Amino acid sequence: MPKTSARLLSLLSLLQARRDWPGQALAERLEVSPRTVRRDVGRLRELGYPVSATKGPDGGYRLDAGAELPPLLFDDDQAVALAVALRTAAATGAGIEEAAARALNTVRQVMPARLRHRVDAVRVTAVEGVGPDPVPQADPRVLVALSAAVHAREVLRFDYTSADPAAGEGPAAPPPRRAQPHHLVTRRGRWYLVAWDLDRDDWRTFRADRIAPRTPTGPRFTPRDVPGGDVAAFVAGRFQGFDGGGDWPCRGEVILDLPASVVSRYSRDGVVEALGPDRCRLVLGAWSWPGLAATIGRFDAGIQVVGPAELKDAFAHLARRYADAGR
């Protein structure tokens, strides 16, 4: 893209992002002279964009609303952000999947081939989660690099920041990770890369905000199947404490002296069956038997354990622990 055209695109992007721009501020952002800004504003007007100007010390520029606005232009970062947003919206299950997919297709058709290739490389899988969670921002450029590696089926080399701040301290930095990237996943607003770790010979989920890709990428690979065949179920299972697309490692059944309508609001992925106006059956899973017993114990109601025996033992174990704490 010629330098002038690229600058015009940046100028238009700035005018769209903010209502009023002082001329000097635009010049500083674009790293050009105020005279060049005036010439570029004139070029935008020739293209049909209604840019108004005010004179004086506080003068500047504004992109006015018009009845016949020319086709929208996107710079590279905007195109990537738009693709990620629309693909995420199409995978959220919020009832706008079809509209989001049609919107992305419409925008894609008017993009140049260079941007279409970048947008097409973005693939997103949404995995539902429960509860609030602080969400560090992933770099859009990292998301594009990960998506490109997934799309091209190329081995990815990257540096990975540990969750432990002291883990990277030492005489030598850890070697880069090597993995076969398979899916880019979003869960509770956070991005993850699902990949086969070549050094550990196992599946891993890497947080995208901790990944720093290295170039060039490695050789192409033949993708293997994610355990269970469903990437969403696989990732959900990893966060629940088990591998593959199976069930919780510990699942039990109880009867609670509470209405089913109350229990169902707080039972996550549990199965609730009404047994009367104030009683219900709850089948729920967890990563451990004490964890399951503690979760069920949060319901302030009478509990009858149906089974299995491990759940009864876990309740007895917690009862002794709580009794000791009460003394």
C-alpha positions as CSV (number, residue, x, y, z in Angstrom):
1,M,0.0,0.0,0.0
2,P,1.5,3.5,-0.9
3,K,2.5,5.6,2.0
4,T,-0.1,8.3,1.3
5,S,-2.9,5.7,1.1
6,A,-1.8,4.1,4.3
7,R,-1.7,7.5,6.1
8,L,-5.2,8.3,4.7
9,L,-6.5,5.1,6.2
10,S,-4.9,5.9,9.6
11,L,-6.4,9.4,9.5
12,L,-9.8,8.0,8.7
13,S,-9.5,5.5,11.5
14,L,-8.6,8.3,14.0
15,L,-11.5,10.5,12.9
16,Q,-13.9,7.6,13.3
17,A,-12.7,6.8,16.8
18,R,-13.1,10.3,18.3
19,R,-15.6,13.1,17.7
20,D,-13.2,16.1,17.6
21,W,-9.5,16.1,16.8
22,P,-7.3,19.2,17.1
23,G,-5.1,19.5,14.0
24,Q,-1.9,19.4,16.0
25,A,-3.0,16.2,17.8
26,L,-3.7,14.5,14.5
27,A,-0.3,15.6,13.1
28,E,1.5,14.2,16.2
29,R,-0.4,10.9,16.0
30,L,0.4,10.5,12.2
31,E,4.0,11.9,12.6
32,V,3.4,14.4,9.9
33,S,3.1,18.2,9.7
34,P,-0.2,20.1,10.2
35,R,0.0,21.1,6.5
36,T,0.1,17.4,5.5
37,V,-2.9,16.8,7.7
38,R,-4.8,19.6,5.8
39,R,-3.9,18.0,2.5
40,D,-5.0,14.5,3.6
41,V,-8.3,15.9,4.9
42,G,-8.9,17.4,1.5
43,R,-8.2,14.0,-0.1
44,L,-10.8,12.4,2.2
45,R,-13.3,15.0,1.2
46,E,-12.6,14.2,-2.5
47,L,-13.4,10.6,-1.7
48,G,-16.8,11.6,-0.2
49,Y,-16.1,11.6,3.5
50,P,-17.8,14.6,5.2
51,V,-14.9,16.1,7.2
52,S,-15.7,19.5,8.8
53,A,-13.0,21.9,10.0
54,T,-13.1,24.7,12.6
55,K,-10.6,27.5,12.7
56,G,-8.8,29.2,15.6
57,P,-6.5,28.1,18.4
58,D,-8.9,25.4,19.4
59,G,-9.8,24.4,15.8
60,G,-9.7,20.9,14.5
61,Y,-11.4,18.3,12.4
62,R,-14.6,16.2,12.8
63,L,-16.0,13.4,10.7
64,D,-19.7,14.3,10.3
65,A,-22.5,11.9,9.9
66,G,-23.6,11.7,6.3
67,A,-26.6,10.2,4.5
68,E,-24.4,8.6,1.9
69,L,-21.2,7.6,3.7
70,P,-18.6,5.9,1.4
71,P,-17.7,2.3,2.0
72,L,-15.9,1.7,5.3
73,L,-12.2,1.2,5.4
74,F,-10.3,-0.9,7.9
75,D,-6.7,-1.0,8.8
76,D,-5.1,-4.4,9.5
77,D,-5.6,-4.2,13.3
78,Q,-9.3,-3.2,12.8
79,A,-9.9,-6.1,10.4
80,V,-8.4,-8.6,12.8
81,A,-10.3,-7.2,15.8
82,L,-13.6,-7.3,13.7
83,A,-13.0,-10.9,12.7
84,V,-12.2,-12.0,16.2
85,A,-15.2,-10.2,17.6
86,L,-17.6,-11.6,15.0
87,R,-16.2,-15.1,15.2
88,T,-16.5,-15.1,19.0
89,A,-20.0,-13.8,18.8
90,A,-20.9,-16.6,16.4
91,A,-19.6,-19.1,18.9
92,T,-21.1,-17.8,22.1
93,G,-24.6,-19.4,21.9
94,A,-26.1,-16.0,22.6
95,G,-28.7,-16.3,19.8
96,I,-26.9,-14.1,17.3
97,E,-24.8,-16.8,15.7
98,E,-26.4,-16.6,12.2
99,A,-26.4,-12.8,12.2
100,A,-22.8,-12.6,13.3
101,A,-21.7,-15.1,10.6
102,R,-23.6,-13.2,7.9
103,A,-22.0,-9.9,9.1
104,L,-18.5,-11.4,8.9
105,N,-19.2,-12.8,5.4
106,T,-20.4,-9.4,4.3
107,V,-17.4,-7.5,5.6
108,R,-15.1,-10.2,4.3
109,Q,-16.3,-9.8,0.7
110,V,-15.3,-6.1,0.5
111,M,-11.8,-6.7,2.0
112,P,-8.7,-7.0,-0.1
113,A,-7.3,-10.4,-0.5
114,R,-4.4,-9.7,1.8
115,L,-6.8,-9.0,4.7
116,R,-9.2,-11.8,3.8
117,H,-6.3,-14.3,4.2
118,R,-5.6,-13.0,7.7
119,V,-9.3,-13.0,8.7
120,D,-9.8,-16.5,7.3
121,A,-7.0,-17.8,9.5
122,V,-8.9,-16.7,12.7
123,R,-10.8,-19.8,14.1
124,V,-12.4,-19.6,17.5
125,T,-14.1,-22.2,19.7
126,A,-16.1,-20.9,22.7
127,V,-16.2,-23.0,25.9
128,E,-18.8,-22.1,28.5
129,G,-17.6,-21.3,32.0
130,V,-19.2,-20.5,35.3
131,G,-18.6,-17.5,37.5
132,P,-16.6,-14.3,37.1
133,D,-12.9,-14.4,36.5
134,P,-10.2,-11.7,35.9
135,V,-9.4,-11.6,32.2
136,P,-5.9,-10.5,31.1
137,Q,-6.0,-9.2,27.5
138,A,-4.4,-11.3,24.8
139,D,-2.4,-9.4,22.2
140,P,-4.4,-9.5,18.9
141,R,-1.2,-10.0,17.0
142,V,-0.5,-13.1,19.1
143,L,-4.1,-14.4,18.3
144,V,-3.5,-13.9,14.6
145,A,-0.1,-15.7,14.8
146,L,-1.7,-18.7,16.7
147,S,-4.6,-18.8,14.3
148,A,-2.2,-18.8,11.3
149,A,-0.2,-21.7,12.8
150,V,-3.4,-23.7,13.4
151,H,-4.7,-23.0,9.9
152,A,-1.4,-23.9,8.3
153,R,-0.9,-26.9,10.5
154,E,2.7,-25.9,11.4
155,V,4.6,-26.6,14.5
156,L,4.7,-23.6,16.8
157,R,7.7,-22.5,18.8
158,F,7.0,-20.0,21.6
159,D,8.1,-18.7,24.9
160,Y,5.6,-19.3,27.7
161,T,5.4,-17.2,30.9
162,S,4.8,-19.2,34.0
163,A,2.0,-18.4,36.4
164,D,4.7,-18.3,39.1
165,P,6.5,-15.0,38.9
166,A,9.7,-16.6,40.3
167,A,9.7,-19.5,37.9
168,G,11.5,-17.6,35.2
169,E,14.3,-16.5,37.5
170,G,17.6,-18.3,37.3
171,P,20.9,-18.3,35.4
172,A,19.3,-19.3,32.1
173,A,15.9,-18.7,30.5
174,P,13.8,-21.8,29.8
175,P,14.0,-23.2,26.3
176,P,11.1,-22.4,23.9
177,R,8.1,-24.7,23.9
178,R,7.3,-26.8,20.8
179,A,3.8,-27.8,20.1
180,Q,1.4,-28.8,17.3
181,P,-1.4,-26.2,17.5
182,H,-4.9,-27.5,17.0
183,H,-7.5,-25.1,18.2
184,L,-7.8,-21.5,19.5
185,V,-10.4,-21.5,22.3
186,T,-12.1,-18.7,24.3
187,R,-13.5,-19.5,27.7
188,R,-14.9,-17.0,30.1
189,G,-13.3,-14.2,28.1
190,R,-9.8,-15.7,28.2
191,W,-8.0,-17.2,25.2
192,Y,-6.4,-20.6,25.1
193,L,-4.4,-22.6,22.6
194,V,-5.1,-26.3,22.6
195,A,-2.0,-28.1,21.3
196,W,0.0,-31.3,21.4
197,D,3.1,-30.6,23.4
198,L,6.0,-32.3,21.5
199,D,8.4,-32.1,24.5
200,R,5.9,-33.6,27.0
201,D,4.2,-35.9,24.5
202,D,0.7,-34.9,25.8
203,W,-2.1,-32.5,25.2
204,R,-1.9,-29.1,26.8
205,T,-3.9,-25.9,27.0
206,F,-1.8,-22.8,27.0
207,R,-3.1,-19.3,27.9
208,A,-2.7,-17.0,24.9
209,D,-1.8,-14.0,27.1
210,R,1.3,-15.9,28.2
211,I,2.5,-17.0,24.8
212,A,5.2,-15.1,22.8
213,P,5.4,-16.9,19.4
214,R,8.8,-17.3,17.8
215,T,9.5,-17.2,14.1
216,P,9.8,-19.0,11.8
217,T,7.3,-21.7,12.6
218,G,8.3,-25.4,12.3
219,P,7.4,-28.1,9.8
220,R,3.9,-29.0,8.8
221,F,2.2,-31.8,10.7
222,T,-0.8,-34.2,10.4
223,P,-3.3,-33.2,13.0
224,R,-4.3,-35.8,15.5
225,D,-7.8,-36.1,17.1
226,V,-8.5,-34.3,20.3
227,P,-9.4,-36.8,23.1
228,G,-13.2,-37.4,22.9
229,G,-13.4,-35.7,19.5
230,D,-14.9,-32.5,20.9
231,V,-12.6,-29.7,21.6
232,A,-15.1,-27.8,23.8
233,A,-15.8,-30.8,25.9
234,F,-12.1,-31.5,26.1
235,V,-11.2,-28.0,27.4
236,A,-14.2,-28.0,29.8
237,G,-13.0,-31.4,31.1
238,R,-9.5,-30.1,31.7
239,F,-10.8,-27.3,33.9
240,Q,-13.0,-29.7,35.7
241,G,-10.1,-32.0,36.6
242,F,-10.3,-34.8,34.1
243,D,-9.0,-35.6,30.6
244,G,-10.9,-36.2,27.4
245,G,-14.5,-35.5,26.8
246,G,-15.8,-37.7,29.6
247,D,-17.6,-37.0,32.8
248,W,-16.5,-35.7,36.2
249,P,-14.2,-38.1,37.9
250,C,-16.5,-38.1,41.0
251,R,-20.3,-38.0,40.6
252,G,-22.9,-38.5,43.3
253,E,-26.7,-38.4,43.9
254,V,-28.4,-36.7,46.9
255,I,-31.9,-35.7,47.9
256,L,-32.2,-32.1,49.2
257,D,-35.0,-30.5,51.2
258,L,-35.3,-27.6,48.8
259,P,-37.5,-26.8,45.7
260,A,-36.0,-27.9,42.4
261,S,-36.3,-24.3,41.1
262,V,-34.0,-23.1,43.8
263,V,-31.3,-25.8,43.5
264,S,-31.2,-25.6,39.7
265,R,-30.0,-22.0,39.8
266,Y,-26.8,-23.0,41.7
267,S,-26.2,-26.5,40.5
268,R,-23.8,-25.7,37.5
269,D,-24.1,-28.7,35.2
270,G,-25.9,-30.8,37.7
271,V,-29.2,-32.6,36.9
272,V,-32.1,-31.6,39.1
273,E,-35.4,-33.5,39.4
274,A,-38.4,-32.3,41.4
275,L,-39.7,-34.7,44.0
276,G,-42.3,-32.4,45.5
277,P,-42.8,-28.8,46.3
278,D,-39.9,-28.7,48.7
279,R,-37.7,-31.7,47.8
280,C,-35.6,-32.6,44.8
281,R,-33.0,-35.0,43.5
282,L,-29.6,-33.7,42.5
283,V,-26.9,-35.5,40.5
284,L,-23.7,-33.5,40.5
285,G,-20.0,-34.0,39.7
286,A,-16.8,-32.6,41.0
287,W,-13.0,-33.3,40.8
288,S,-12.9,-35.0,44.2
289,W,-15.4,-36.6,46.7
290,P,-14.6,-34.1,49.5
291,G,-15.0,-31.3,46.9
292,L,-18.4,-32.7,45.9
293,A,-19.6,-33.1,49.5
294,A,-18.5,-29.5,50.2
295,T,-20.3,-28.2,47.2
296,I,-23.5,-30.0,48.1
297,G,-23.1,-28.8,51.7
298,R,-23.5,-25.2,50.6
299,F,-27.2,-25.8,50.2
300,D,-28.7,-24.8,53.5
301,A,-31.0,-27.8,53.7
302,G,-31.4,-31.4,54.8
303,I,-29.3,-33.8,52.7
304,Q,-29.9,-37.5,52.1
305,V,-27.1,-39.3,50.2
306,V,-28.3,-41.8,47.7
307,G,-24.9,-42.8,46.6
308,P,-22.2,-43.8,46.0
309,A,-20.5,-44.9,49.2
310,E,-17.5,-42.7,48.5
311,L,-19.8,-39.6,48.8
312,K,-21.1,-40.8,52.1
313,D,-17.6,-41.3,53.4
314,A,-16.7,-37.8,52.2
315,F,-19.6,-36.3,54.1
316,A,-18.5,-38.2,57.3
317,H,-14.9,-37.0,56.8
318,L,-15.9,-33.4,56.4
319,A,-18.3,-33.7,59.4
320,R,-15.3,-34.7,61.6
321,R,-13.2,-31.9,60.2
322,Y,-15.8,-29.3,60.8
323,A,-16.5,-30.6,64.3
324,D,-12.8,-30.3,65.2
325,A,-12.8,-26.8,63.8
326,G,-15.8,-26.0,65.9
327,R,-14.1,-26.9,69.1
